[in-house]
């Protein structure tokens, strides 16, 4: 089992059970207890869990989003494919508002050498685009969330309200035809709504697993989306329902 998959399994197991012993996690992952202990130290450093002698207890509630550092290691190849597809959908000369999150960070990297105007809603993406030779970078106001570095709050929403973009690229924590696009954080959801309201076209990006989840904060119905770009792991029934709702779905 690859290390990123092992970390994901351990995180899920500890979050579901509340606390789990090293021996149980070694059996679950097929790794040695020594390897599991190293993984637990890694996850403890990321704020996912707390170590105790012989095991670990979760610091994440079931409805909370895993830390950015952990999510950035998950489905990285799928996120790069999604980002490349989104870049193909954006023409030179467009103005783009780019949401926060790990998939949108990959979109920022895919757009680095394009002749476009971009306003990222994340300091991670701002840093990725600083110094891009042909791109015009706009930086909104707002308060960055720790770790996530997503810009939210009244200053972010005011920055978005003052502009009109050709395209909004929006990340999500959950997406399905019945419950719409959802997020874990209420302020993040408000920033996503403001970004969508400021754009002529809305493209949602989500790796396949997001199409099986619903998070706490409602952002928008799927009718507000023009396209969804996901990867081949997305469930057929989920993508079929989105298509039936009038959303163009692109699988990569």
Rosetta blueprint (number, residue, H / E / L):
1 X L
2 X L
3 X H
4 X H
5 X H
6 X H
7 X H
8 X H
9 X H
10 X H
11 X H
12 X H
13 X H
14 X H
15 X H
16 X H
17 X H
18 X L
19 X E
20 X E
21 X E
22 X H
23 X H
24 X H
25 X H
26 X H
27 X H
28 X H
29 X H
30 X L
31 X L
32 X L
33 X H
34 X H
35 X H
36 X H
37 X H
38 X H
39 X H
40 X H
41 X H
42 X H
43 X H
44 X H
45 X H
46 X L
47 X L
48 X L
49 X E
50 X E
51 X E
52 X E
53 X L
54 X L
55 X E
56 X E
57 X E
58 X E
59 X L
60 X L
61 X L
62 X L
63 X L
64 X L
65 X L
66 X L
67 X L
68 X H
69 X H
70 X H
71 X H
72 X L
73 X L
74 X L
75 X L
76 X H
77 X H
78 X H
79 X H
80 X H
81 X H
82 X H
83 X H
84 X H
85 X H
86 X H
87 X H
88 X H
89 X H
90 X L
91 X L
92 X L
93 X L
94 X L
95 X E
96 X E
97 X E
98 X E
99 X L
100 X L
101 X L
102 X H
103 X H
104 X H
105 X H
106 X H
107 X H
108 X H
109 X H
110 X H
111 X L
112 X L
113 X L
114 X L
115 X L
116 X L
117 X E
118 X E
119 X E
120 X E
121 X L
122 X E
123 X H
124 X H
125 X H
126 X H
127 X H
128 X H
129 X H
130 X L
131 X L
132 X L
133 X L
134 X L
135 X L
136 X E
137 X E
138 X E
139 X E
140 X L
141 X L
142 X L
143 X E
144 X E
145 X L
146 X L
147 X L
148 X L
149 X L
150 X E
151 X E
152 X E
153 X L
154 X H
155 X H
156 X H
157 X H
158 X H
159 X H
160 X H
161 X H
162 X L
163 X L
164 X L
165 X E
166 X E
167 X E
168 X E
169 X E
170 X E
171 X L
172 X L
173 X L
174 X E
175 X E
176 X E
177 X L
178 X L
179 X L
180 X E
181 X E
182 X E
183 X E
184 X L
185 X L
186 X H
187 X H
188 X H
189 X H
190 X H
191 X H
192 X H
193 X H
194 X H
195 X H
196 X H
197 X H
198 X L
199 X E
200 X E
201 X E
202 X E
203 X E
204 X E
205 X E
206 X L
207 X L
208 X H
209 X H
210 X H
211 X H
212 X H
213 X L
214 X L
215 X L
216 X L
217 X E
218 X E
219 X E
220 X E
221 X L
222 X H
223 X H
224 X H
225 X L
226 X L
227 X E
228 X E
229 X E
230 X E
231 X L
232 X L
233 X L
234 X L
235 X L
236 X H
237 X H
238 X H
239 X H
240 X H
241 X H
242 X H
243 X H
244 X H
245 X L
246 X L
247 X L
248 X E
249 X E
250 X E
251 X E
252 X L
